[in-house]
C-alpha cells in the first residue's frame, strides 16, 4: 500500500518532519511518500495562505507523475482544498483535521484543538463544521507560535501546555494537535497532561490504511461526483498521466 502525504506549504523541512511522523504511524507494508508544492506559501496562516495552498496542493496532485498511490493524506490543519481533492483523485482522501476530530470523538465526549496562531480558529471551526464534528469541540486555542516557530521544541512544548490548560478548562477531555508541524508532540505532552492527545497525521494515516484495506473510496454520487468536463486553465502547462490514483 502506498500513501501520498501532501504538505500544505512549500517548506521542505516541514514535509520531511510530517513524513517521519506518518511513517512511524504506518503499518507494515505501507509506503509513505511526501509531496511539497512547488509554489504557494512558505507556511499557511490565514485565509489568503489557505486558499493559495489549496490551489497549490491540487496542482501538485494534478501533475503528480510518481508511483501509483492508494490513498492521499492532506497534512494541513484547517486548510482548504479537501473537497476539491476528493473530486480530483480516485483514491481515498483523508484530511488530518477531520481524521483527528473523528478519533478524538471516540475517546471523549468533547475535545479541544491546540493550534498555532489564534487567527487560524475560524478556518478550523469551518473545517470541523463541514466534517460534522464541530459540536463536540469544546475549544480551539492558539499557542501564539507561527508555523515555522515549531522547530523550537522546548518553546513549542511550553506554549502547548499553557494552551492545553485553557482548552481543558473549557471542557476538553481529549486534545488534538492543531498543526501538522506539531507531529510527534503528542508523545511528550500526553504523559504530562494525563489525557489522550491525537496527532492528525498519525490519525489520517491509520484511517487511510483502513479505507484501502476495506476496499472503500470516495462516493461519486452527489457531492464528490467527477468534475464536469470543461476547459480549465491552470497556472502552468498541463502534464497528463495515465497512472492510476489521479484524474487529470
Phi, psi and omega in degrees: 000135179239127177245131175260126179251122181259125170287150180268358180228179186265008182276106186298324180299324179289322175302315182296321178292319179297316180297322177300316178294321180294318180293326178295329181274336185292149179277171178303138179089357178260127176258134179243124175245141179256142177240132175246124179302144180283344179215166183123191182281151176292333173208149183260108182217090180122169185296315181300310179302319184295315179292322177296318178299318180301315179295320181293319179294317177300318180294322179298317179286326179297323184260008181302131179226027178272194179299149178303142180241161183256340180200158178239133172247125179265109186263062173223117187278111180083002182281155179283168175115344184306311183292322179295320179295324179295330173287324189287316188253157181270343181276162175300143180238122181239124181265136185295330179295309181295316182298314181297318181294318179297317179293323179298324180292340177277348186252344181193163183288324181226142181236161176236149178251127174252117187240199184270269182266150179300334182294346180277351186302316183299316179296317180295317177303314180297318181296317179292323178297314179298324180282350178083018183238015183290327185296337180270358182274117182280326183193150170239115188238132178271150177270346184085004181262141171288159179304316184284355175277349188291349178291341176276095189298317182295315179296319181296316180298316180298315180294322180296314182298322178294317179292324180298323178300320179293320180294319179293323178296334179275356176114007180289133177254345178222146178244149178238134174288117187267032176195137179298333179291350178271000183310130181100340182291335183301328181291329182278310187278335182301316180293320182290328183272336180073029177211162182295139175234122185259127175267122184298324180295311179297318180299316182294320179298314181293322177292321178298316178301319181295317180298317180295316181298327180274356180072029183253145175213181187299134176292139177259011178264114176088242192308312185254035176298160180303143179303144179296138178293124179193168176282127177234127181260120179260176186284348179213163184306137183284136175242117183264148178221147178262009181293141179293159176100357180210158176238133183285000000 
